[in-house]
Amino acid sequence: MAEVVVVGGGMAGVAAARLLHKEGARVLLLEAAPRLGGKVRTVRQEGFLVEGGPDASVRYKPALLALAQEVGLEPVGTLPAKPSAFILRRGRPYPLPEGLMVFVPGDLRALARTPLLSPLGKLRALLEPFVPPSPKEDEALGEFIARRFGEEVFQALVAPLAGGVYGGEPEALSVRAAFPKLWEMEKKGGLLRNALRARKARGSREGGSLFFSFQEGLFELVKRTAEGLPVRLGSPVLGLEPLKGRFRLHLLGESLEAEAVVLATPAPVTAKLLRPFLPQATALLNAIPHVPSATVSLAFKEEAFPQVEGHGLLIAKGEGYRTRGFTWTDQKWAGRAPEGYRLVRTYFSGEVARLSEAELVRVALEDLNRFLGAQLRPERAYAFRFPEGMPVYGVGHLERVRRLEGMPMEGLFLAGNYLQGVGLPEVAESGQKAARRALEYLGLKRAAREGA
């Protein structure tokens, strides 16, 4: 009998299992799919390196960098580009203003110069320091930004950026849950003042220093983290049964027992496993909306591809595109396409992401050709669908999570992207947090047995 079974082999699960193993617990990692990684999917084929899920992490959130250092992986930054990103609005691509701090301008000169905003929009944004904090306990992102900076800043700048991270409809996201830094900045003297101070202390992140990956892609971190762990792939957990002081996990044709369980599964899967004995937790988990997502990567001969700038392009709402944006992958990362080829990645969320892989490739190519004014035909195409999608942190999400984590779940611990953030650092951290709680629980059980 394992002391701890970790269910789910995504970033949260492998991070949890590694910490448990390192601390001497007898651990078993179960993954329903024939591969680890969850949404982290890296494909190397014919000289191309393609990321199906996330393609980067950020340096200012240290959990993933610390894990990489622990397993001996050296991060690689993006290629220098200035400007590095553009936003398509009213049919034209505009450079992203420099010095942004969680969507907030940290460089007033860059704000004054940006063609993304009208003169009136810029003037309204500069009035932000005079806007008092809201008395509300939580607020939707669209309402929050419009109240502080004006509607134009939200539509032109914040919505495309937030949609690129969370997908779905960014105006409905909870500020406190999805962007807690913005909430803190409002309470501490306003967003502009804090962004200017932070920018001055931090210096510039432009030119490739903000994002990182690894030479062989993000899956290399999952692979290294899982090395030496007892792992069973293709082992879906069909049911979870609490017994006195332990748990029984029902698999295909067999059952396992453990003293503690870490559920590092998506919220809908976790809800099904908890339904027989924790219906209140199931209700809370099922109340977290999820938006399906997908990515398509297309390879082209370099000689046929028009010149583009930067690392990519985000698309504002109302432009008539079905994609959220494009990444010029070979211009963002070194070594992602063989010589003489270009690699483009496009991403989708919402109903369009439910299309078949072939249809997604067709839609991605149509949108790309429309933007470039070209009639390109790809040499290679890679499509990745995530029907379970991304959790949407709506208003009230933090209260839902607080209630969920406050429920009596002796010996049972939750981890995943629906708890404290959808980025890889937050997901890894949620797994490590669950592992520490499991270790504490095991220690208390051990002490109780010895004292009996």
C-alpha positions in Angstrom: 0.0 0.0 0.0 1.4 3.4 -1.0 1.4 6.1 1.6 0.2 8.7 -0.9 -1.3 8.3 -4.4 -1.2 11.3 -6.6 -3.9 11.2 -9.3 -3.1 13.2 -12.4 0.2 13.6 -14.2 0.1 17.2 -15.3 2.4 19.9 -13.9 0.6 19.9 -10.6 0.7 16.1 -10.2 4.4 15.6 -11.1 5.4 18.6 -8.8 3.4 17.1 -5.9 4.8 13.6 -6.5 8.4 14.8 -6.7 8.2 16.7 -3.4 6.6 13.7 -1.7 9.2 11.3 -3.0 12.0 13.6 -2.1 10.7 13.8 1.5 10.7 10.0 1.8 7.0 9.3 1.4 6.0 6.1 -0.5 4.2 7.7 -3.5 2.6 6.4 -6.6 1.6 8.7 -9.5 -1.4 7.6 -11.6 -2.2 9.2 -15.0 -5.2 8.3 -17.1 -3.5 9.2 -20.4 -0.7 7.3 -22.1 1.6 10.3 -21.4 2.4 12.8 -18.6 2.1 16.5 -18.9 -1.6 17.3 -19.2 -1.8 20.5 -21.2 2.0 20.7 -21.5 2.6 19.0 -24.9 5.8 19.3 -26.8 6.3 17.7 -30.2 9.7 17.4 -31.9 9.4 16.3 -35.5 11.4 16.8 -38.7 13.4 19.6 -37.2 10.3 21.5 -35.8 9.7 21.9 -32.0 6.0 22.6 -31.5 4.3 23.4 -28.2 0.7 22.2 -28.2 -0.3 23.9 -24.8 1.5 26.7 -23.0 4.7 27.9 -24.8 6.4 29.9 -22.0 6.5 30.8 -18.4 7.4 34.1 -16.7 10.5 34.9 -14.7 8.8 37.0 -12.0 6.9 34.0 -10.7 9.8 31.9 -9.2 8.2 28.4 -8.6 8.9 27.0 -12.0 12.4 28.4 -12.2 13.2 26.9 -8.8 11.9 23.5 -10.0 13.9 23.7 -13.1 17.1 24.5 -11.1 16.4 21.6 -8.9 16.2 19.1 -11.8 19.2 20.7 -13.6 17.4 22.5 -16.4 18.7 25.8 -17.8 16.0 28.2 -18.9 16.3 29.9 -22.3 14.8 33.4 -23.0 13.0 34.6 -26.1 14.9 36.1 -28.9 15.4 39.9 -28.7 12.6 41.9 -30.4 11.5 45.5 -30.0 8.6 45.9 -30.0 8.1 42.3 -29.1 4.3 42.2 -29.5 1.5 43.9 -31.4 -2.3 44.3 -30.9 -4.6 44.3 -33.9 -7.2 46.9 -33.6 -9.4 48.5 -36.2 -7.6 46.5 -38.8 -4.1 47.7 -38.0 -1.3 46.2 -35.8 0.0 48.5 -33.1 3.0 47.9 -30.9 2.3 47.0 -27.3 3.3 50.0 -25.1 6.6 49.4 -23.3 6.7 49.2 -19.5 3.4 47.4 -18.8 3.0 46.0 -15.2 0.1 43.5 -15.2 -1.5 45.5 -18.1 -0.9 48.8 -16.3 1.3 51.4 -18.1 4.6 51.9 -16.2 6.1 54.3 -18.7 4.2 57.6 -19.2 6.1 58.4 -22.3 5.2 55.1 -23.9 1.6 55.7 -22.9 1.7 59.2 -24.5 3.2 57.8 -27.7 1.1 54.7 -28.3 -1.3 54.9 -31.3 -3.5 52.2 -29.7 -5.3 54.9 -27.7 -6.9 58.1 -28.8 -5.9 61.4 -27.2 -9.1 61.3 -25.1 -8.4 57.7 -24.1 -4.9 58.7 -23.0 -6.2 61.7 -21.0 -8.8 59.5 -19.3 -6.1 57.0 -18.4 -4.0 59.7 -16.8 -6.8 60.5 -14.4 -6.5 57.1 -12.8 -4.6 58.3 -9.7 -7.7 60.4 -8.8 -10.1 57.5 -8.9 -11.0 56.2 -5.3 -10.8 52.5 -4.5 -14.0 50.5 -4.9 -15.8 49.5 -1.7 -16.7 46.1 -3.4 -15.1 42.9 -2.2 -14.5 41.8 -5.7 -15.1 43.2 -9.2 -15.1 42.0 -12.8 -12.0 43.0 -14.8 -13.9 45.0 -17.4 -15.7 47.0 -14.8 -12.5 47.5 -12.8 -10.4 48.8 -15.7 -13.1 50.9 -17.2 -13.7 52.6 -13.8 -10.0 53.3 -13.2 -8.7 54.0 -16.8 -11.7 54.2 -19.1 -13.5 51.8 -21.4 -11.0 52.5 -24.2 -8.0 51.2 -22.3 -9.9 48.0 -21.5 -11.0 47.3 -25.1 -7.8 48.3 -26.8 -5.2 47.0 -24.4 -6.3 45.0 -21.4 -9.0 42.7 -23.1 -6.6 41.3 -25.7 -3.9 40.7 -23.1 -6.2 39.1 -20.6 -7.9 37.0 -23.3 -4.5 35.7 -24.3 -3.9 34.4 -20.8 -7.4 33.1 -19.8 -9.3 32.9 -23.0 -13.1 33.2 -22.8 -14.6 36.6 -22.1 -12.0 38.6 -20.2 -14.4 41.3 -19.1 -16.1 38.9 -16.6 -12.9 37.7 -14.9 -12.5 38.3 -11.2 -9.8 40.9 -10.5 -9.1 39.5 -7.0 -8.8 35.9 -8.3 -7.2 36.3 -11.7 -5.2 39.5 -11.2 -4.7 40.0 -7.5 -1.8 42.4 -8.1 -4.1 44.9 -9.6 -6.4 44.7 -6.6 -3.5 45.3 -4.3 -2.2 48.2 -6.3 -5.6 49.9 -6.2 -5.6 49.7 -2.4 -2.0 51.0 -2.1 -2.3 54.4 -3.8 -3.6 53.5 -7.3 -2.4 51.5 -10.3 -0.4 54.1 -12.2 1.6 55.3 -9.2 2.5 51.7 -8.2 3.3 50.7 -11.8 5.7 53.6 -12.2 7.4 52.8 -9.0 7.7 49.1 -9.8 9.0 49.9 -13.3 11.7 52.1 -12.0 12.8 49.5 -9.5 12.6 46.6 -11.9 14.0 48.1 -15.1 12.9 47.0 -18.5 11.7 43.6 -19.4 11.6 44.3 -23.1 14.0 42.5 -25.4 13.4 39.0 -24.3 14.0 38.9 -20.6 10.4 38.3 -19.4 9.5 34.9 -20.8 11.4 31.6 -20.7 11.2 28.0 -21.8 13.8 25.3 -22.3 15.9 24.1 -25.2 13.7 21.0 -25.7 10.5 22.8 -24.8 8.3 22.8 -21.7 7.7 19.1 -21.6 11.3 18.6 -20.7 10.6 20.0 -17.3 7.7 17.5 -16.8 10.0 14.7 -17.9 12.8 15.7 -15.6 10.5 16.3 -12.7 9.0 12.8 -13.0 12.4 11.0 -13.3 12.7 8.3 -10.7 9.1 8.4 -9.6 6.8 5.4 -9.5 4.4 6.2 -12.4 1.6 4.3 -14.0 0.3 5.6 -17.3 -3.0 4.7 -18.8 -4.5 4.2 -15.4 -7.7 6.2 -15.0 -9.1 6.3 -11.5 -12.8 5.4 -11.8 -13.8 5.8 -8.2 -12.5 7.0 -4.9 -13.7 5.4 -1.6 -12.9 6.8 1.8 -12.2 4.0 4.4 -11.3 4.4 8.1 -7.9 6.2 8.0 -7.2 5.5 4.3 -8.7 5.5 0.8 -9.4 2.9 -1.8 -8.9 3.9 -5.4 -10.9 1.9 -8.0 -9.0 1.4 -11.3 -9.8 -0.8 -14.4 -10.0 -4.3 -13.0 -8.2 -3.6 -9.7 -8.1 -1.3 -6.7 -5.4 0.3 -4.6 -5.2 1.7 -1.1 -3.4 4.7 0.3 -3.2 6.6 3.5 -3.6 9.9 1.6 -4.6 11.1 -1.9 -3.6 14.1 -3.8 -6.2 14.8 -6.6 -4.2 16.8 -9.2 -7.0 16.4 -11.8 -9.0 19.0 -13.7 -12.0 20.4 -11.7 -14.7 18.4 -13.6 -12.8 15.1 -13.0 -12.2 15.9 -9.3 -15.9 16.7 -9.0 -16.9 13.2 -10.3 -14.5 11.5 -7.9 -15.8 13.4 -4.9 -19.5 13.1 -5.7 -20.3 9.9 -3.7 -19.0 11.2 -0.4 -18.5 15.0 -0.7 -21.4 16.3 -2.7 -20.9 19.9 -1.5 -17.4 19.9 -2.9 -18.7 18.5 -6.1 -21.2 21.4 -6.4 -18.5 24.0 -5.8 -16.2 22.4 -8.4 -19.0 22.1 -11.0 -19.7 25.8 -10.5 -16.3 26.7 -11.9 -16.9 27.5 -15.6 -14.5 26.0 -18.2 -13.8 27.3 -21.7 -12.5 24.9 -24.3 -9.2 25.8 -25.9 -7.0 24.8 -28.9 -3.8 25.7 -30.7 -2.7 25.2 -34.3 0.9 25.5 -35.5 1.6 25.9 -39.2 5.0 25.6 -41.0 5.8 27.4 -44.2 8.7 27.8 -46.6 10.5 30.9 -45.6 10.7 32.2 -49.1 6.9 32.3 -49.4 6.2 34.0 -46.0 5.8 37.8 -45.8 7.9 39.8 -43.4 6.4 40.2 -39.9 7.7 42.0 -36.8 8.1 41.0 -33.2 7.1 37.8 -31.5 3.4 37.9 -32.2 0.1 39.6 -32.5 -2.9 39.7 -30.2 -6.3 40.5 -31.7 -8.8 42.9 -30.1 -12.5 41.9 -29.9 -14.7 42.8 -32.9 -12.0 42.5 -35.5 -13.8 39.5 -37.2 -11.1 36.9 -36.5 -11.8 33.6 -34.9 -8.3 33.2 -33.5 -7.1 35.1 -30.4 -3.8 35.9 -32.0 -0.6 34.6 -33.7 2.9 33.8 -32.4 5.8 34.0 -34.9 7.4 31.0 -33.2 10.7 31.0 -35.0 11.1 34.7 -34.3 10.2 34.2 -30.6 12.4 31.2 -29.8 15.7 29.9 -31.3 15.8 26.4 -32.8 12.0 25.9 -33.2 12.1 25.5 -37.1 14.7 24.1 -39.4 16.6 26.5 -41.7 14.5 27.8 -44.5 11.2 27.4 -42.7 8.8 29.7 -40.7 6.6 28.4 -37.8 3.4 30.2 -36.8 1.2 29.3 -33.8 -2.4 30.4 -33.4 -4.7 29.8 -30.5 -8.4 29.6 -29.9 -10.8 29.6 -27.0 -14.6 29.2 -26.7 -16.9 27.4 -29.1 -14.5 27.6 -32.1 -12.1 25.4 -30.1 -14.6 22.5 -30.2 -14.0 22.1 -34.0 -12.2 19.1 -35.3 -8.4 19.2 -35.8 -8.8 19.5 -39.6 -11.4 22.3 -39.2 -9.1 24.2 -36.7 -6.2 24.0 -39.2 -8.5 25.4 -41.9 -9.7 28.3 -39.7 -6.2 29.1 -38.5 -4.9 29.3 -42.1 -7.9 31.4 -43.3 -7.3 33.9 -40.4 -3.5 34.0 -41.0 -3.9 34.5 -44.8 -6.5 37.3 -44.1 -4.0 39.1 -41.8 -1.1 38.7 -44.1 -3.0 39.4 -47.3 -1.6 36.2 -48.7 -2.6 32.8 -50.0 -0.2 30.6 -48.2 -0.3 26.8 -48.0 1.4 25.1 -45.0 4.1 22.5 -45.4 3.2 21.0 -42.0 0.2 21.5 -39.6 -0.1 20.5 -35.9 -3.5 20.9 -34.1 -4.0 20.3 -30.3 -7.5 20.4 -28.7 -8.2 20.7 -25.0 -12.0 20.1 -24.7 -11.9 20.4 -20.9 -10.4 23.8 -21.4 -9.4 26.5 -19.0 -11.1 27.4 -15.7 -12.7 30.8 -15.7 -12.0 32.8 -12.5 -15.3 34.7 -12.3 -16.4 37.1 -9.6 -16.7 35.1 -6.4 -14.1 32.5 -7.4 -11.9 33.1 -4.3 -14.9 32.6 -2.0 -15.7 29.3 -3.8 -12.1 28.1 -3.4 -12.0 29.2 0.3 -15.2 27.2 1.0 -13.7 24.2 -1.0 -10.4 24.2 0.9 -12.3 24.7 4.2 -14.3 21.5 3.9 -13.4 18.4 6.0 -11.3 16.2 3.7 -9.1 14.3 6.0 -6.3 12.7 4.1 -7.4 14.2 0.8 -5.7 17.2 -0.9 -6.5 19.1 -4.0 -4.2 20.7 -6.6 -4.7 22.1 -10.1 -5.2 25.2 -12.3 -8.6 25.9 -10.8 -7.3 26.9 -7.4 -4.6 29.7 -7.4 -3.8 30.5 -11.0 -3.7 29.0 -14.5 0.0 29.7 -15.2 2.5 26.9 -14.9 4.2 28.4 -11.8 0.9 28.6 -9.9 0.0 25.1 -11.0 3.3 23.6 -9.9 3.0 25.5 -6.7 -0.5 24.2 -6.0 0.9 20.6 -6.4 3.7 21.4 -4.0 1.3 22.9 -1.5 -0.9 19.8 -1.6 2.2 17.6 -1.1 3.3 19.6 2.0 -0.2 19.2 3.5 -0.1 15.5 2.8 3.3 15.2 4.5 2.0 17.1 7.5 -1.0 14.8 7.7 1.1 11.7 7.4 3.4 13.0 10.2 0.4 13.6 12.5 -0.9 10.1 11.8 2.5 8.6 12.5 2.8 10.6 15.7 -0.6 9.4 16.8 0.2 5.8 16.1 3.5 6.0 18.0 1.8 7.7 21.0 -1.0 5.1 21.2 
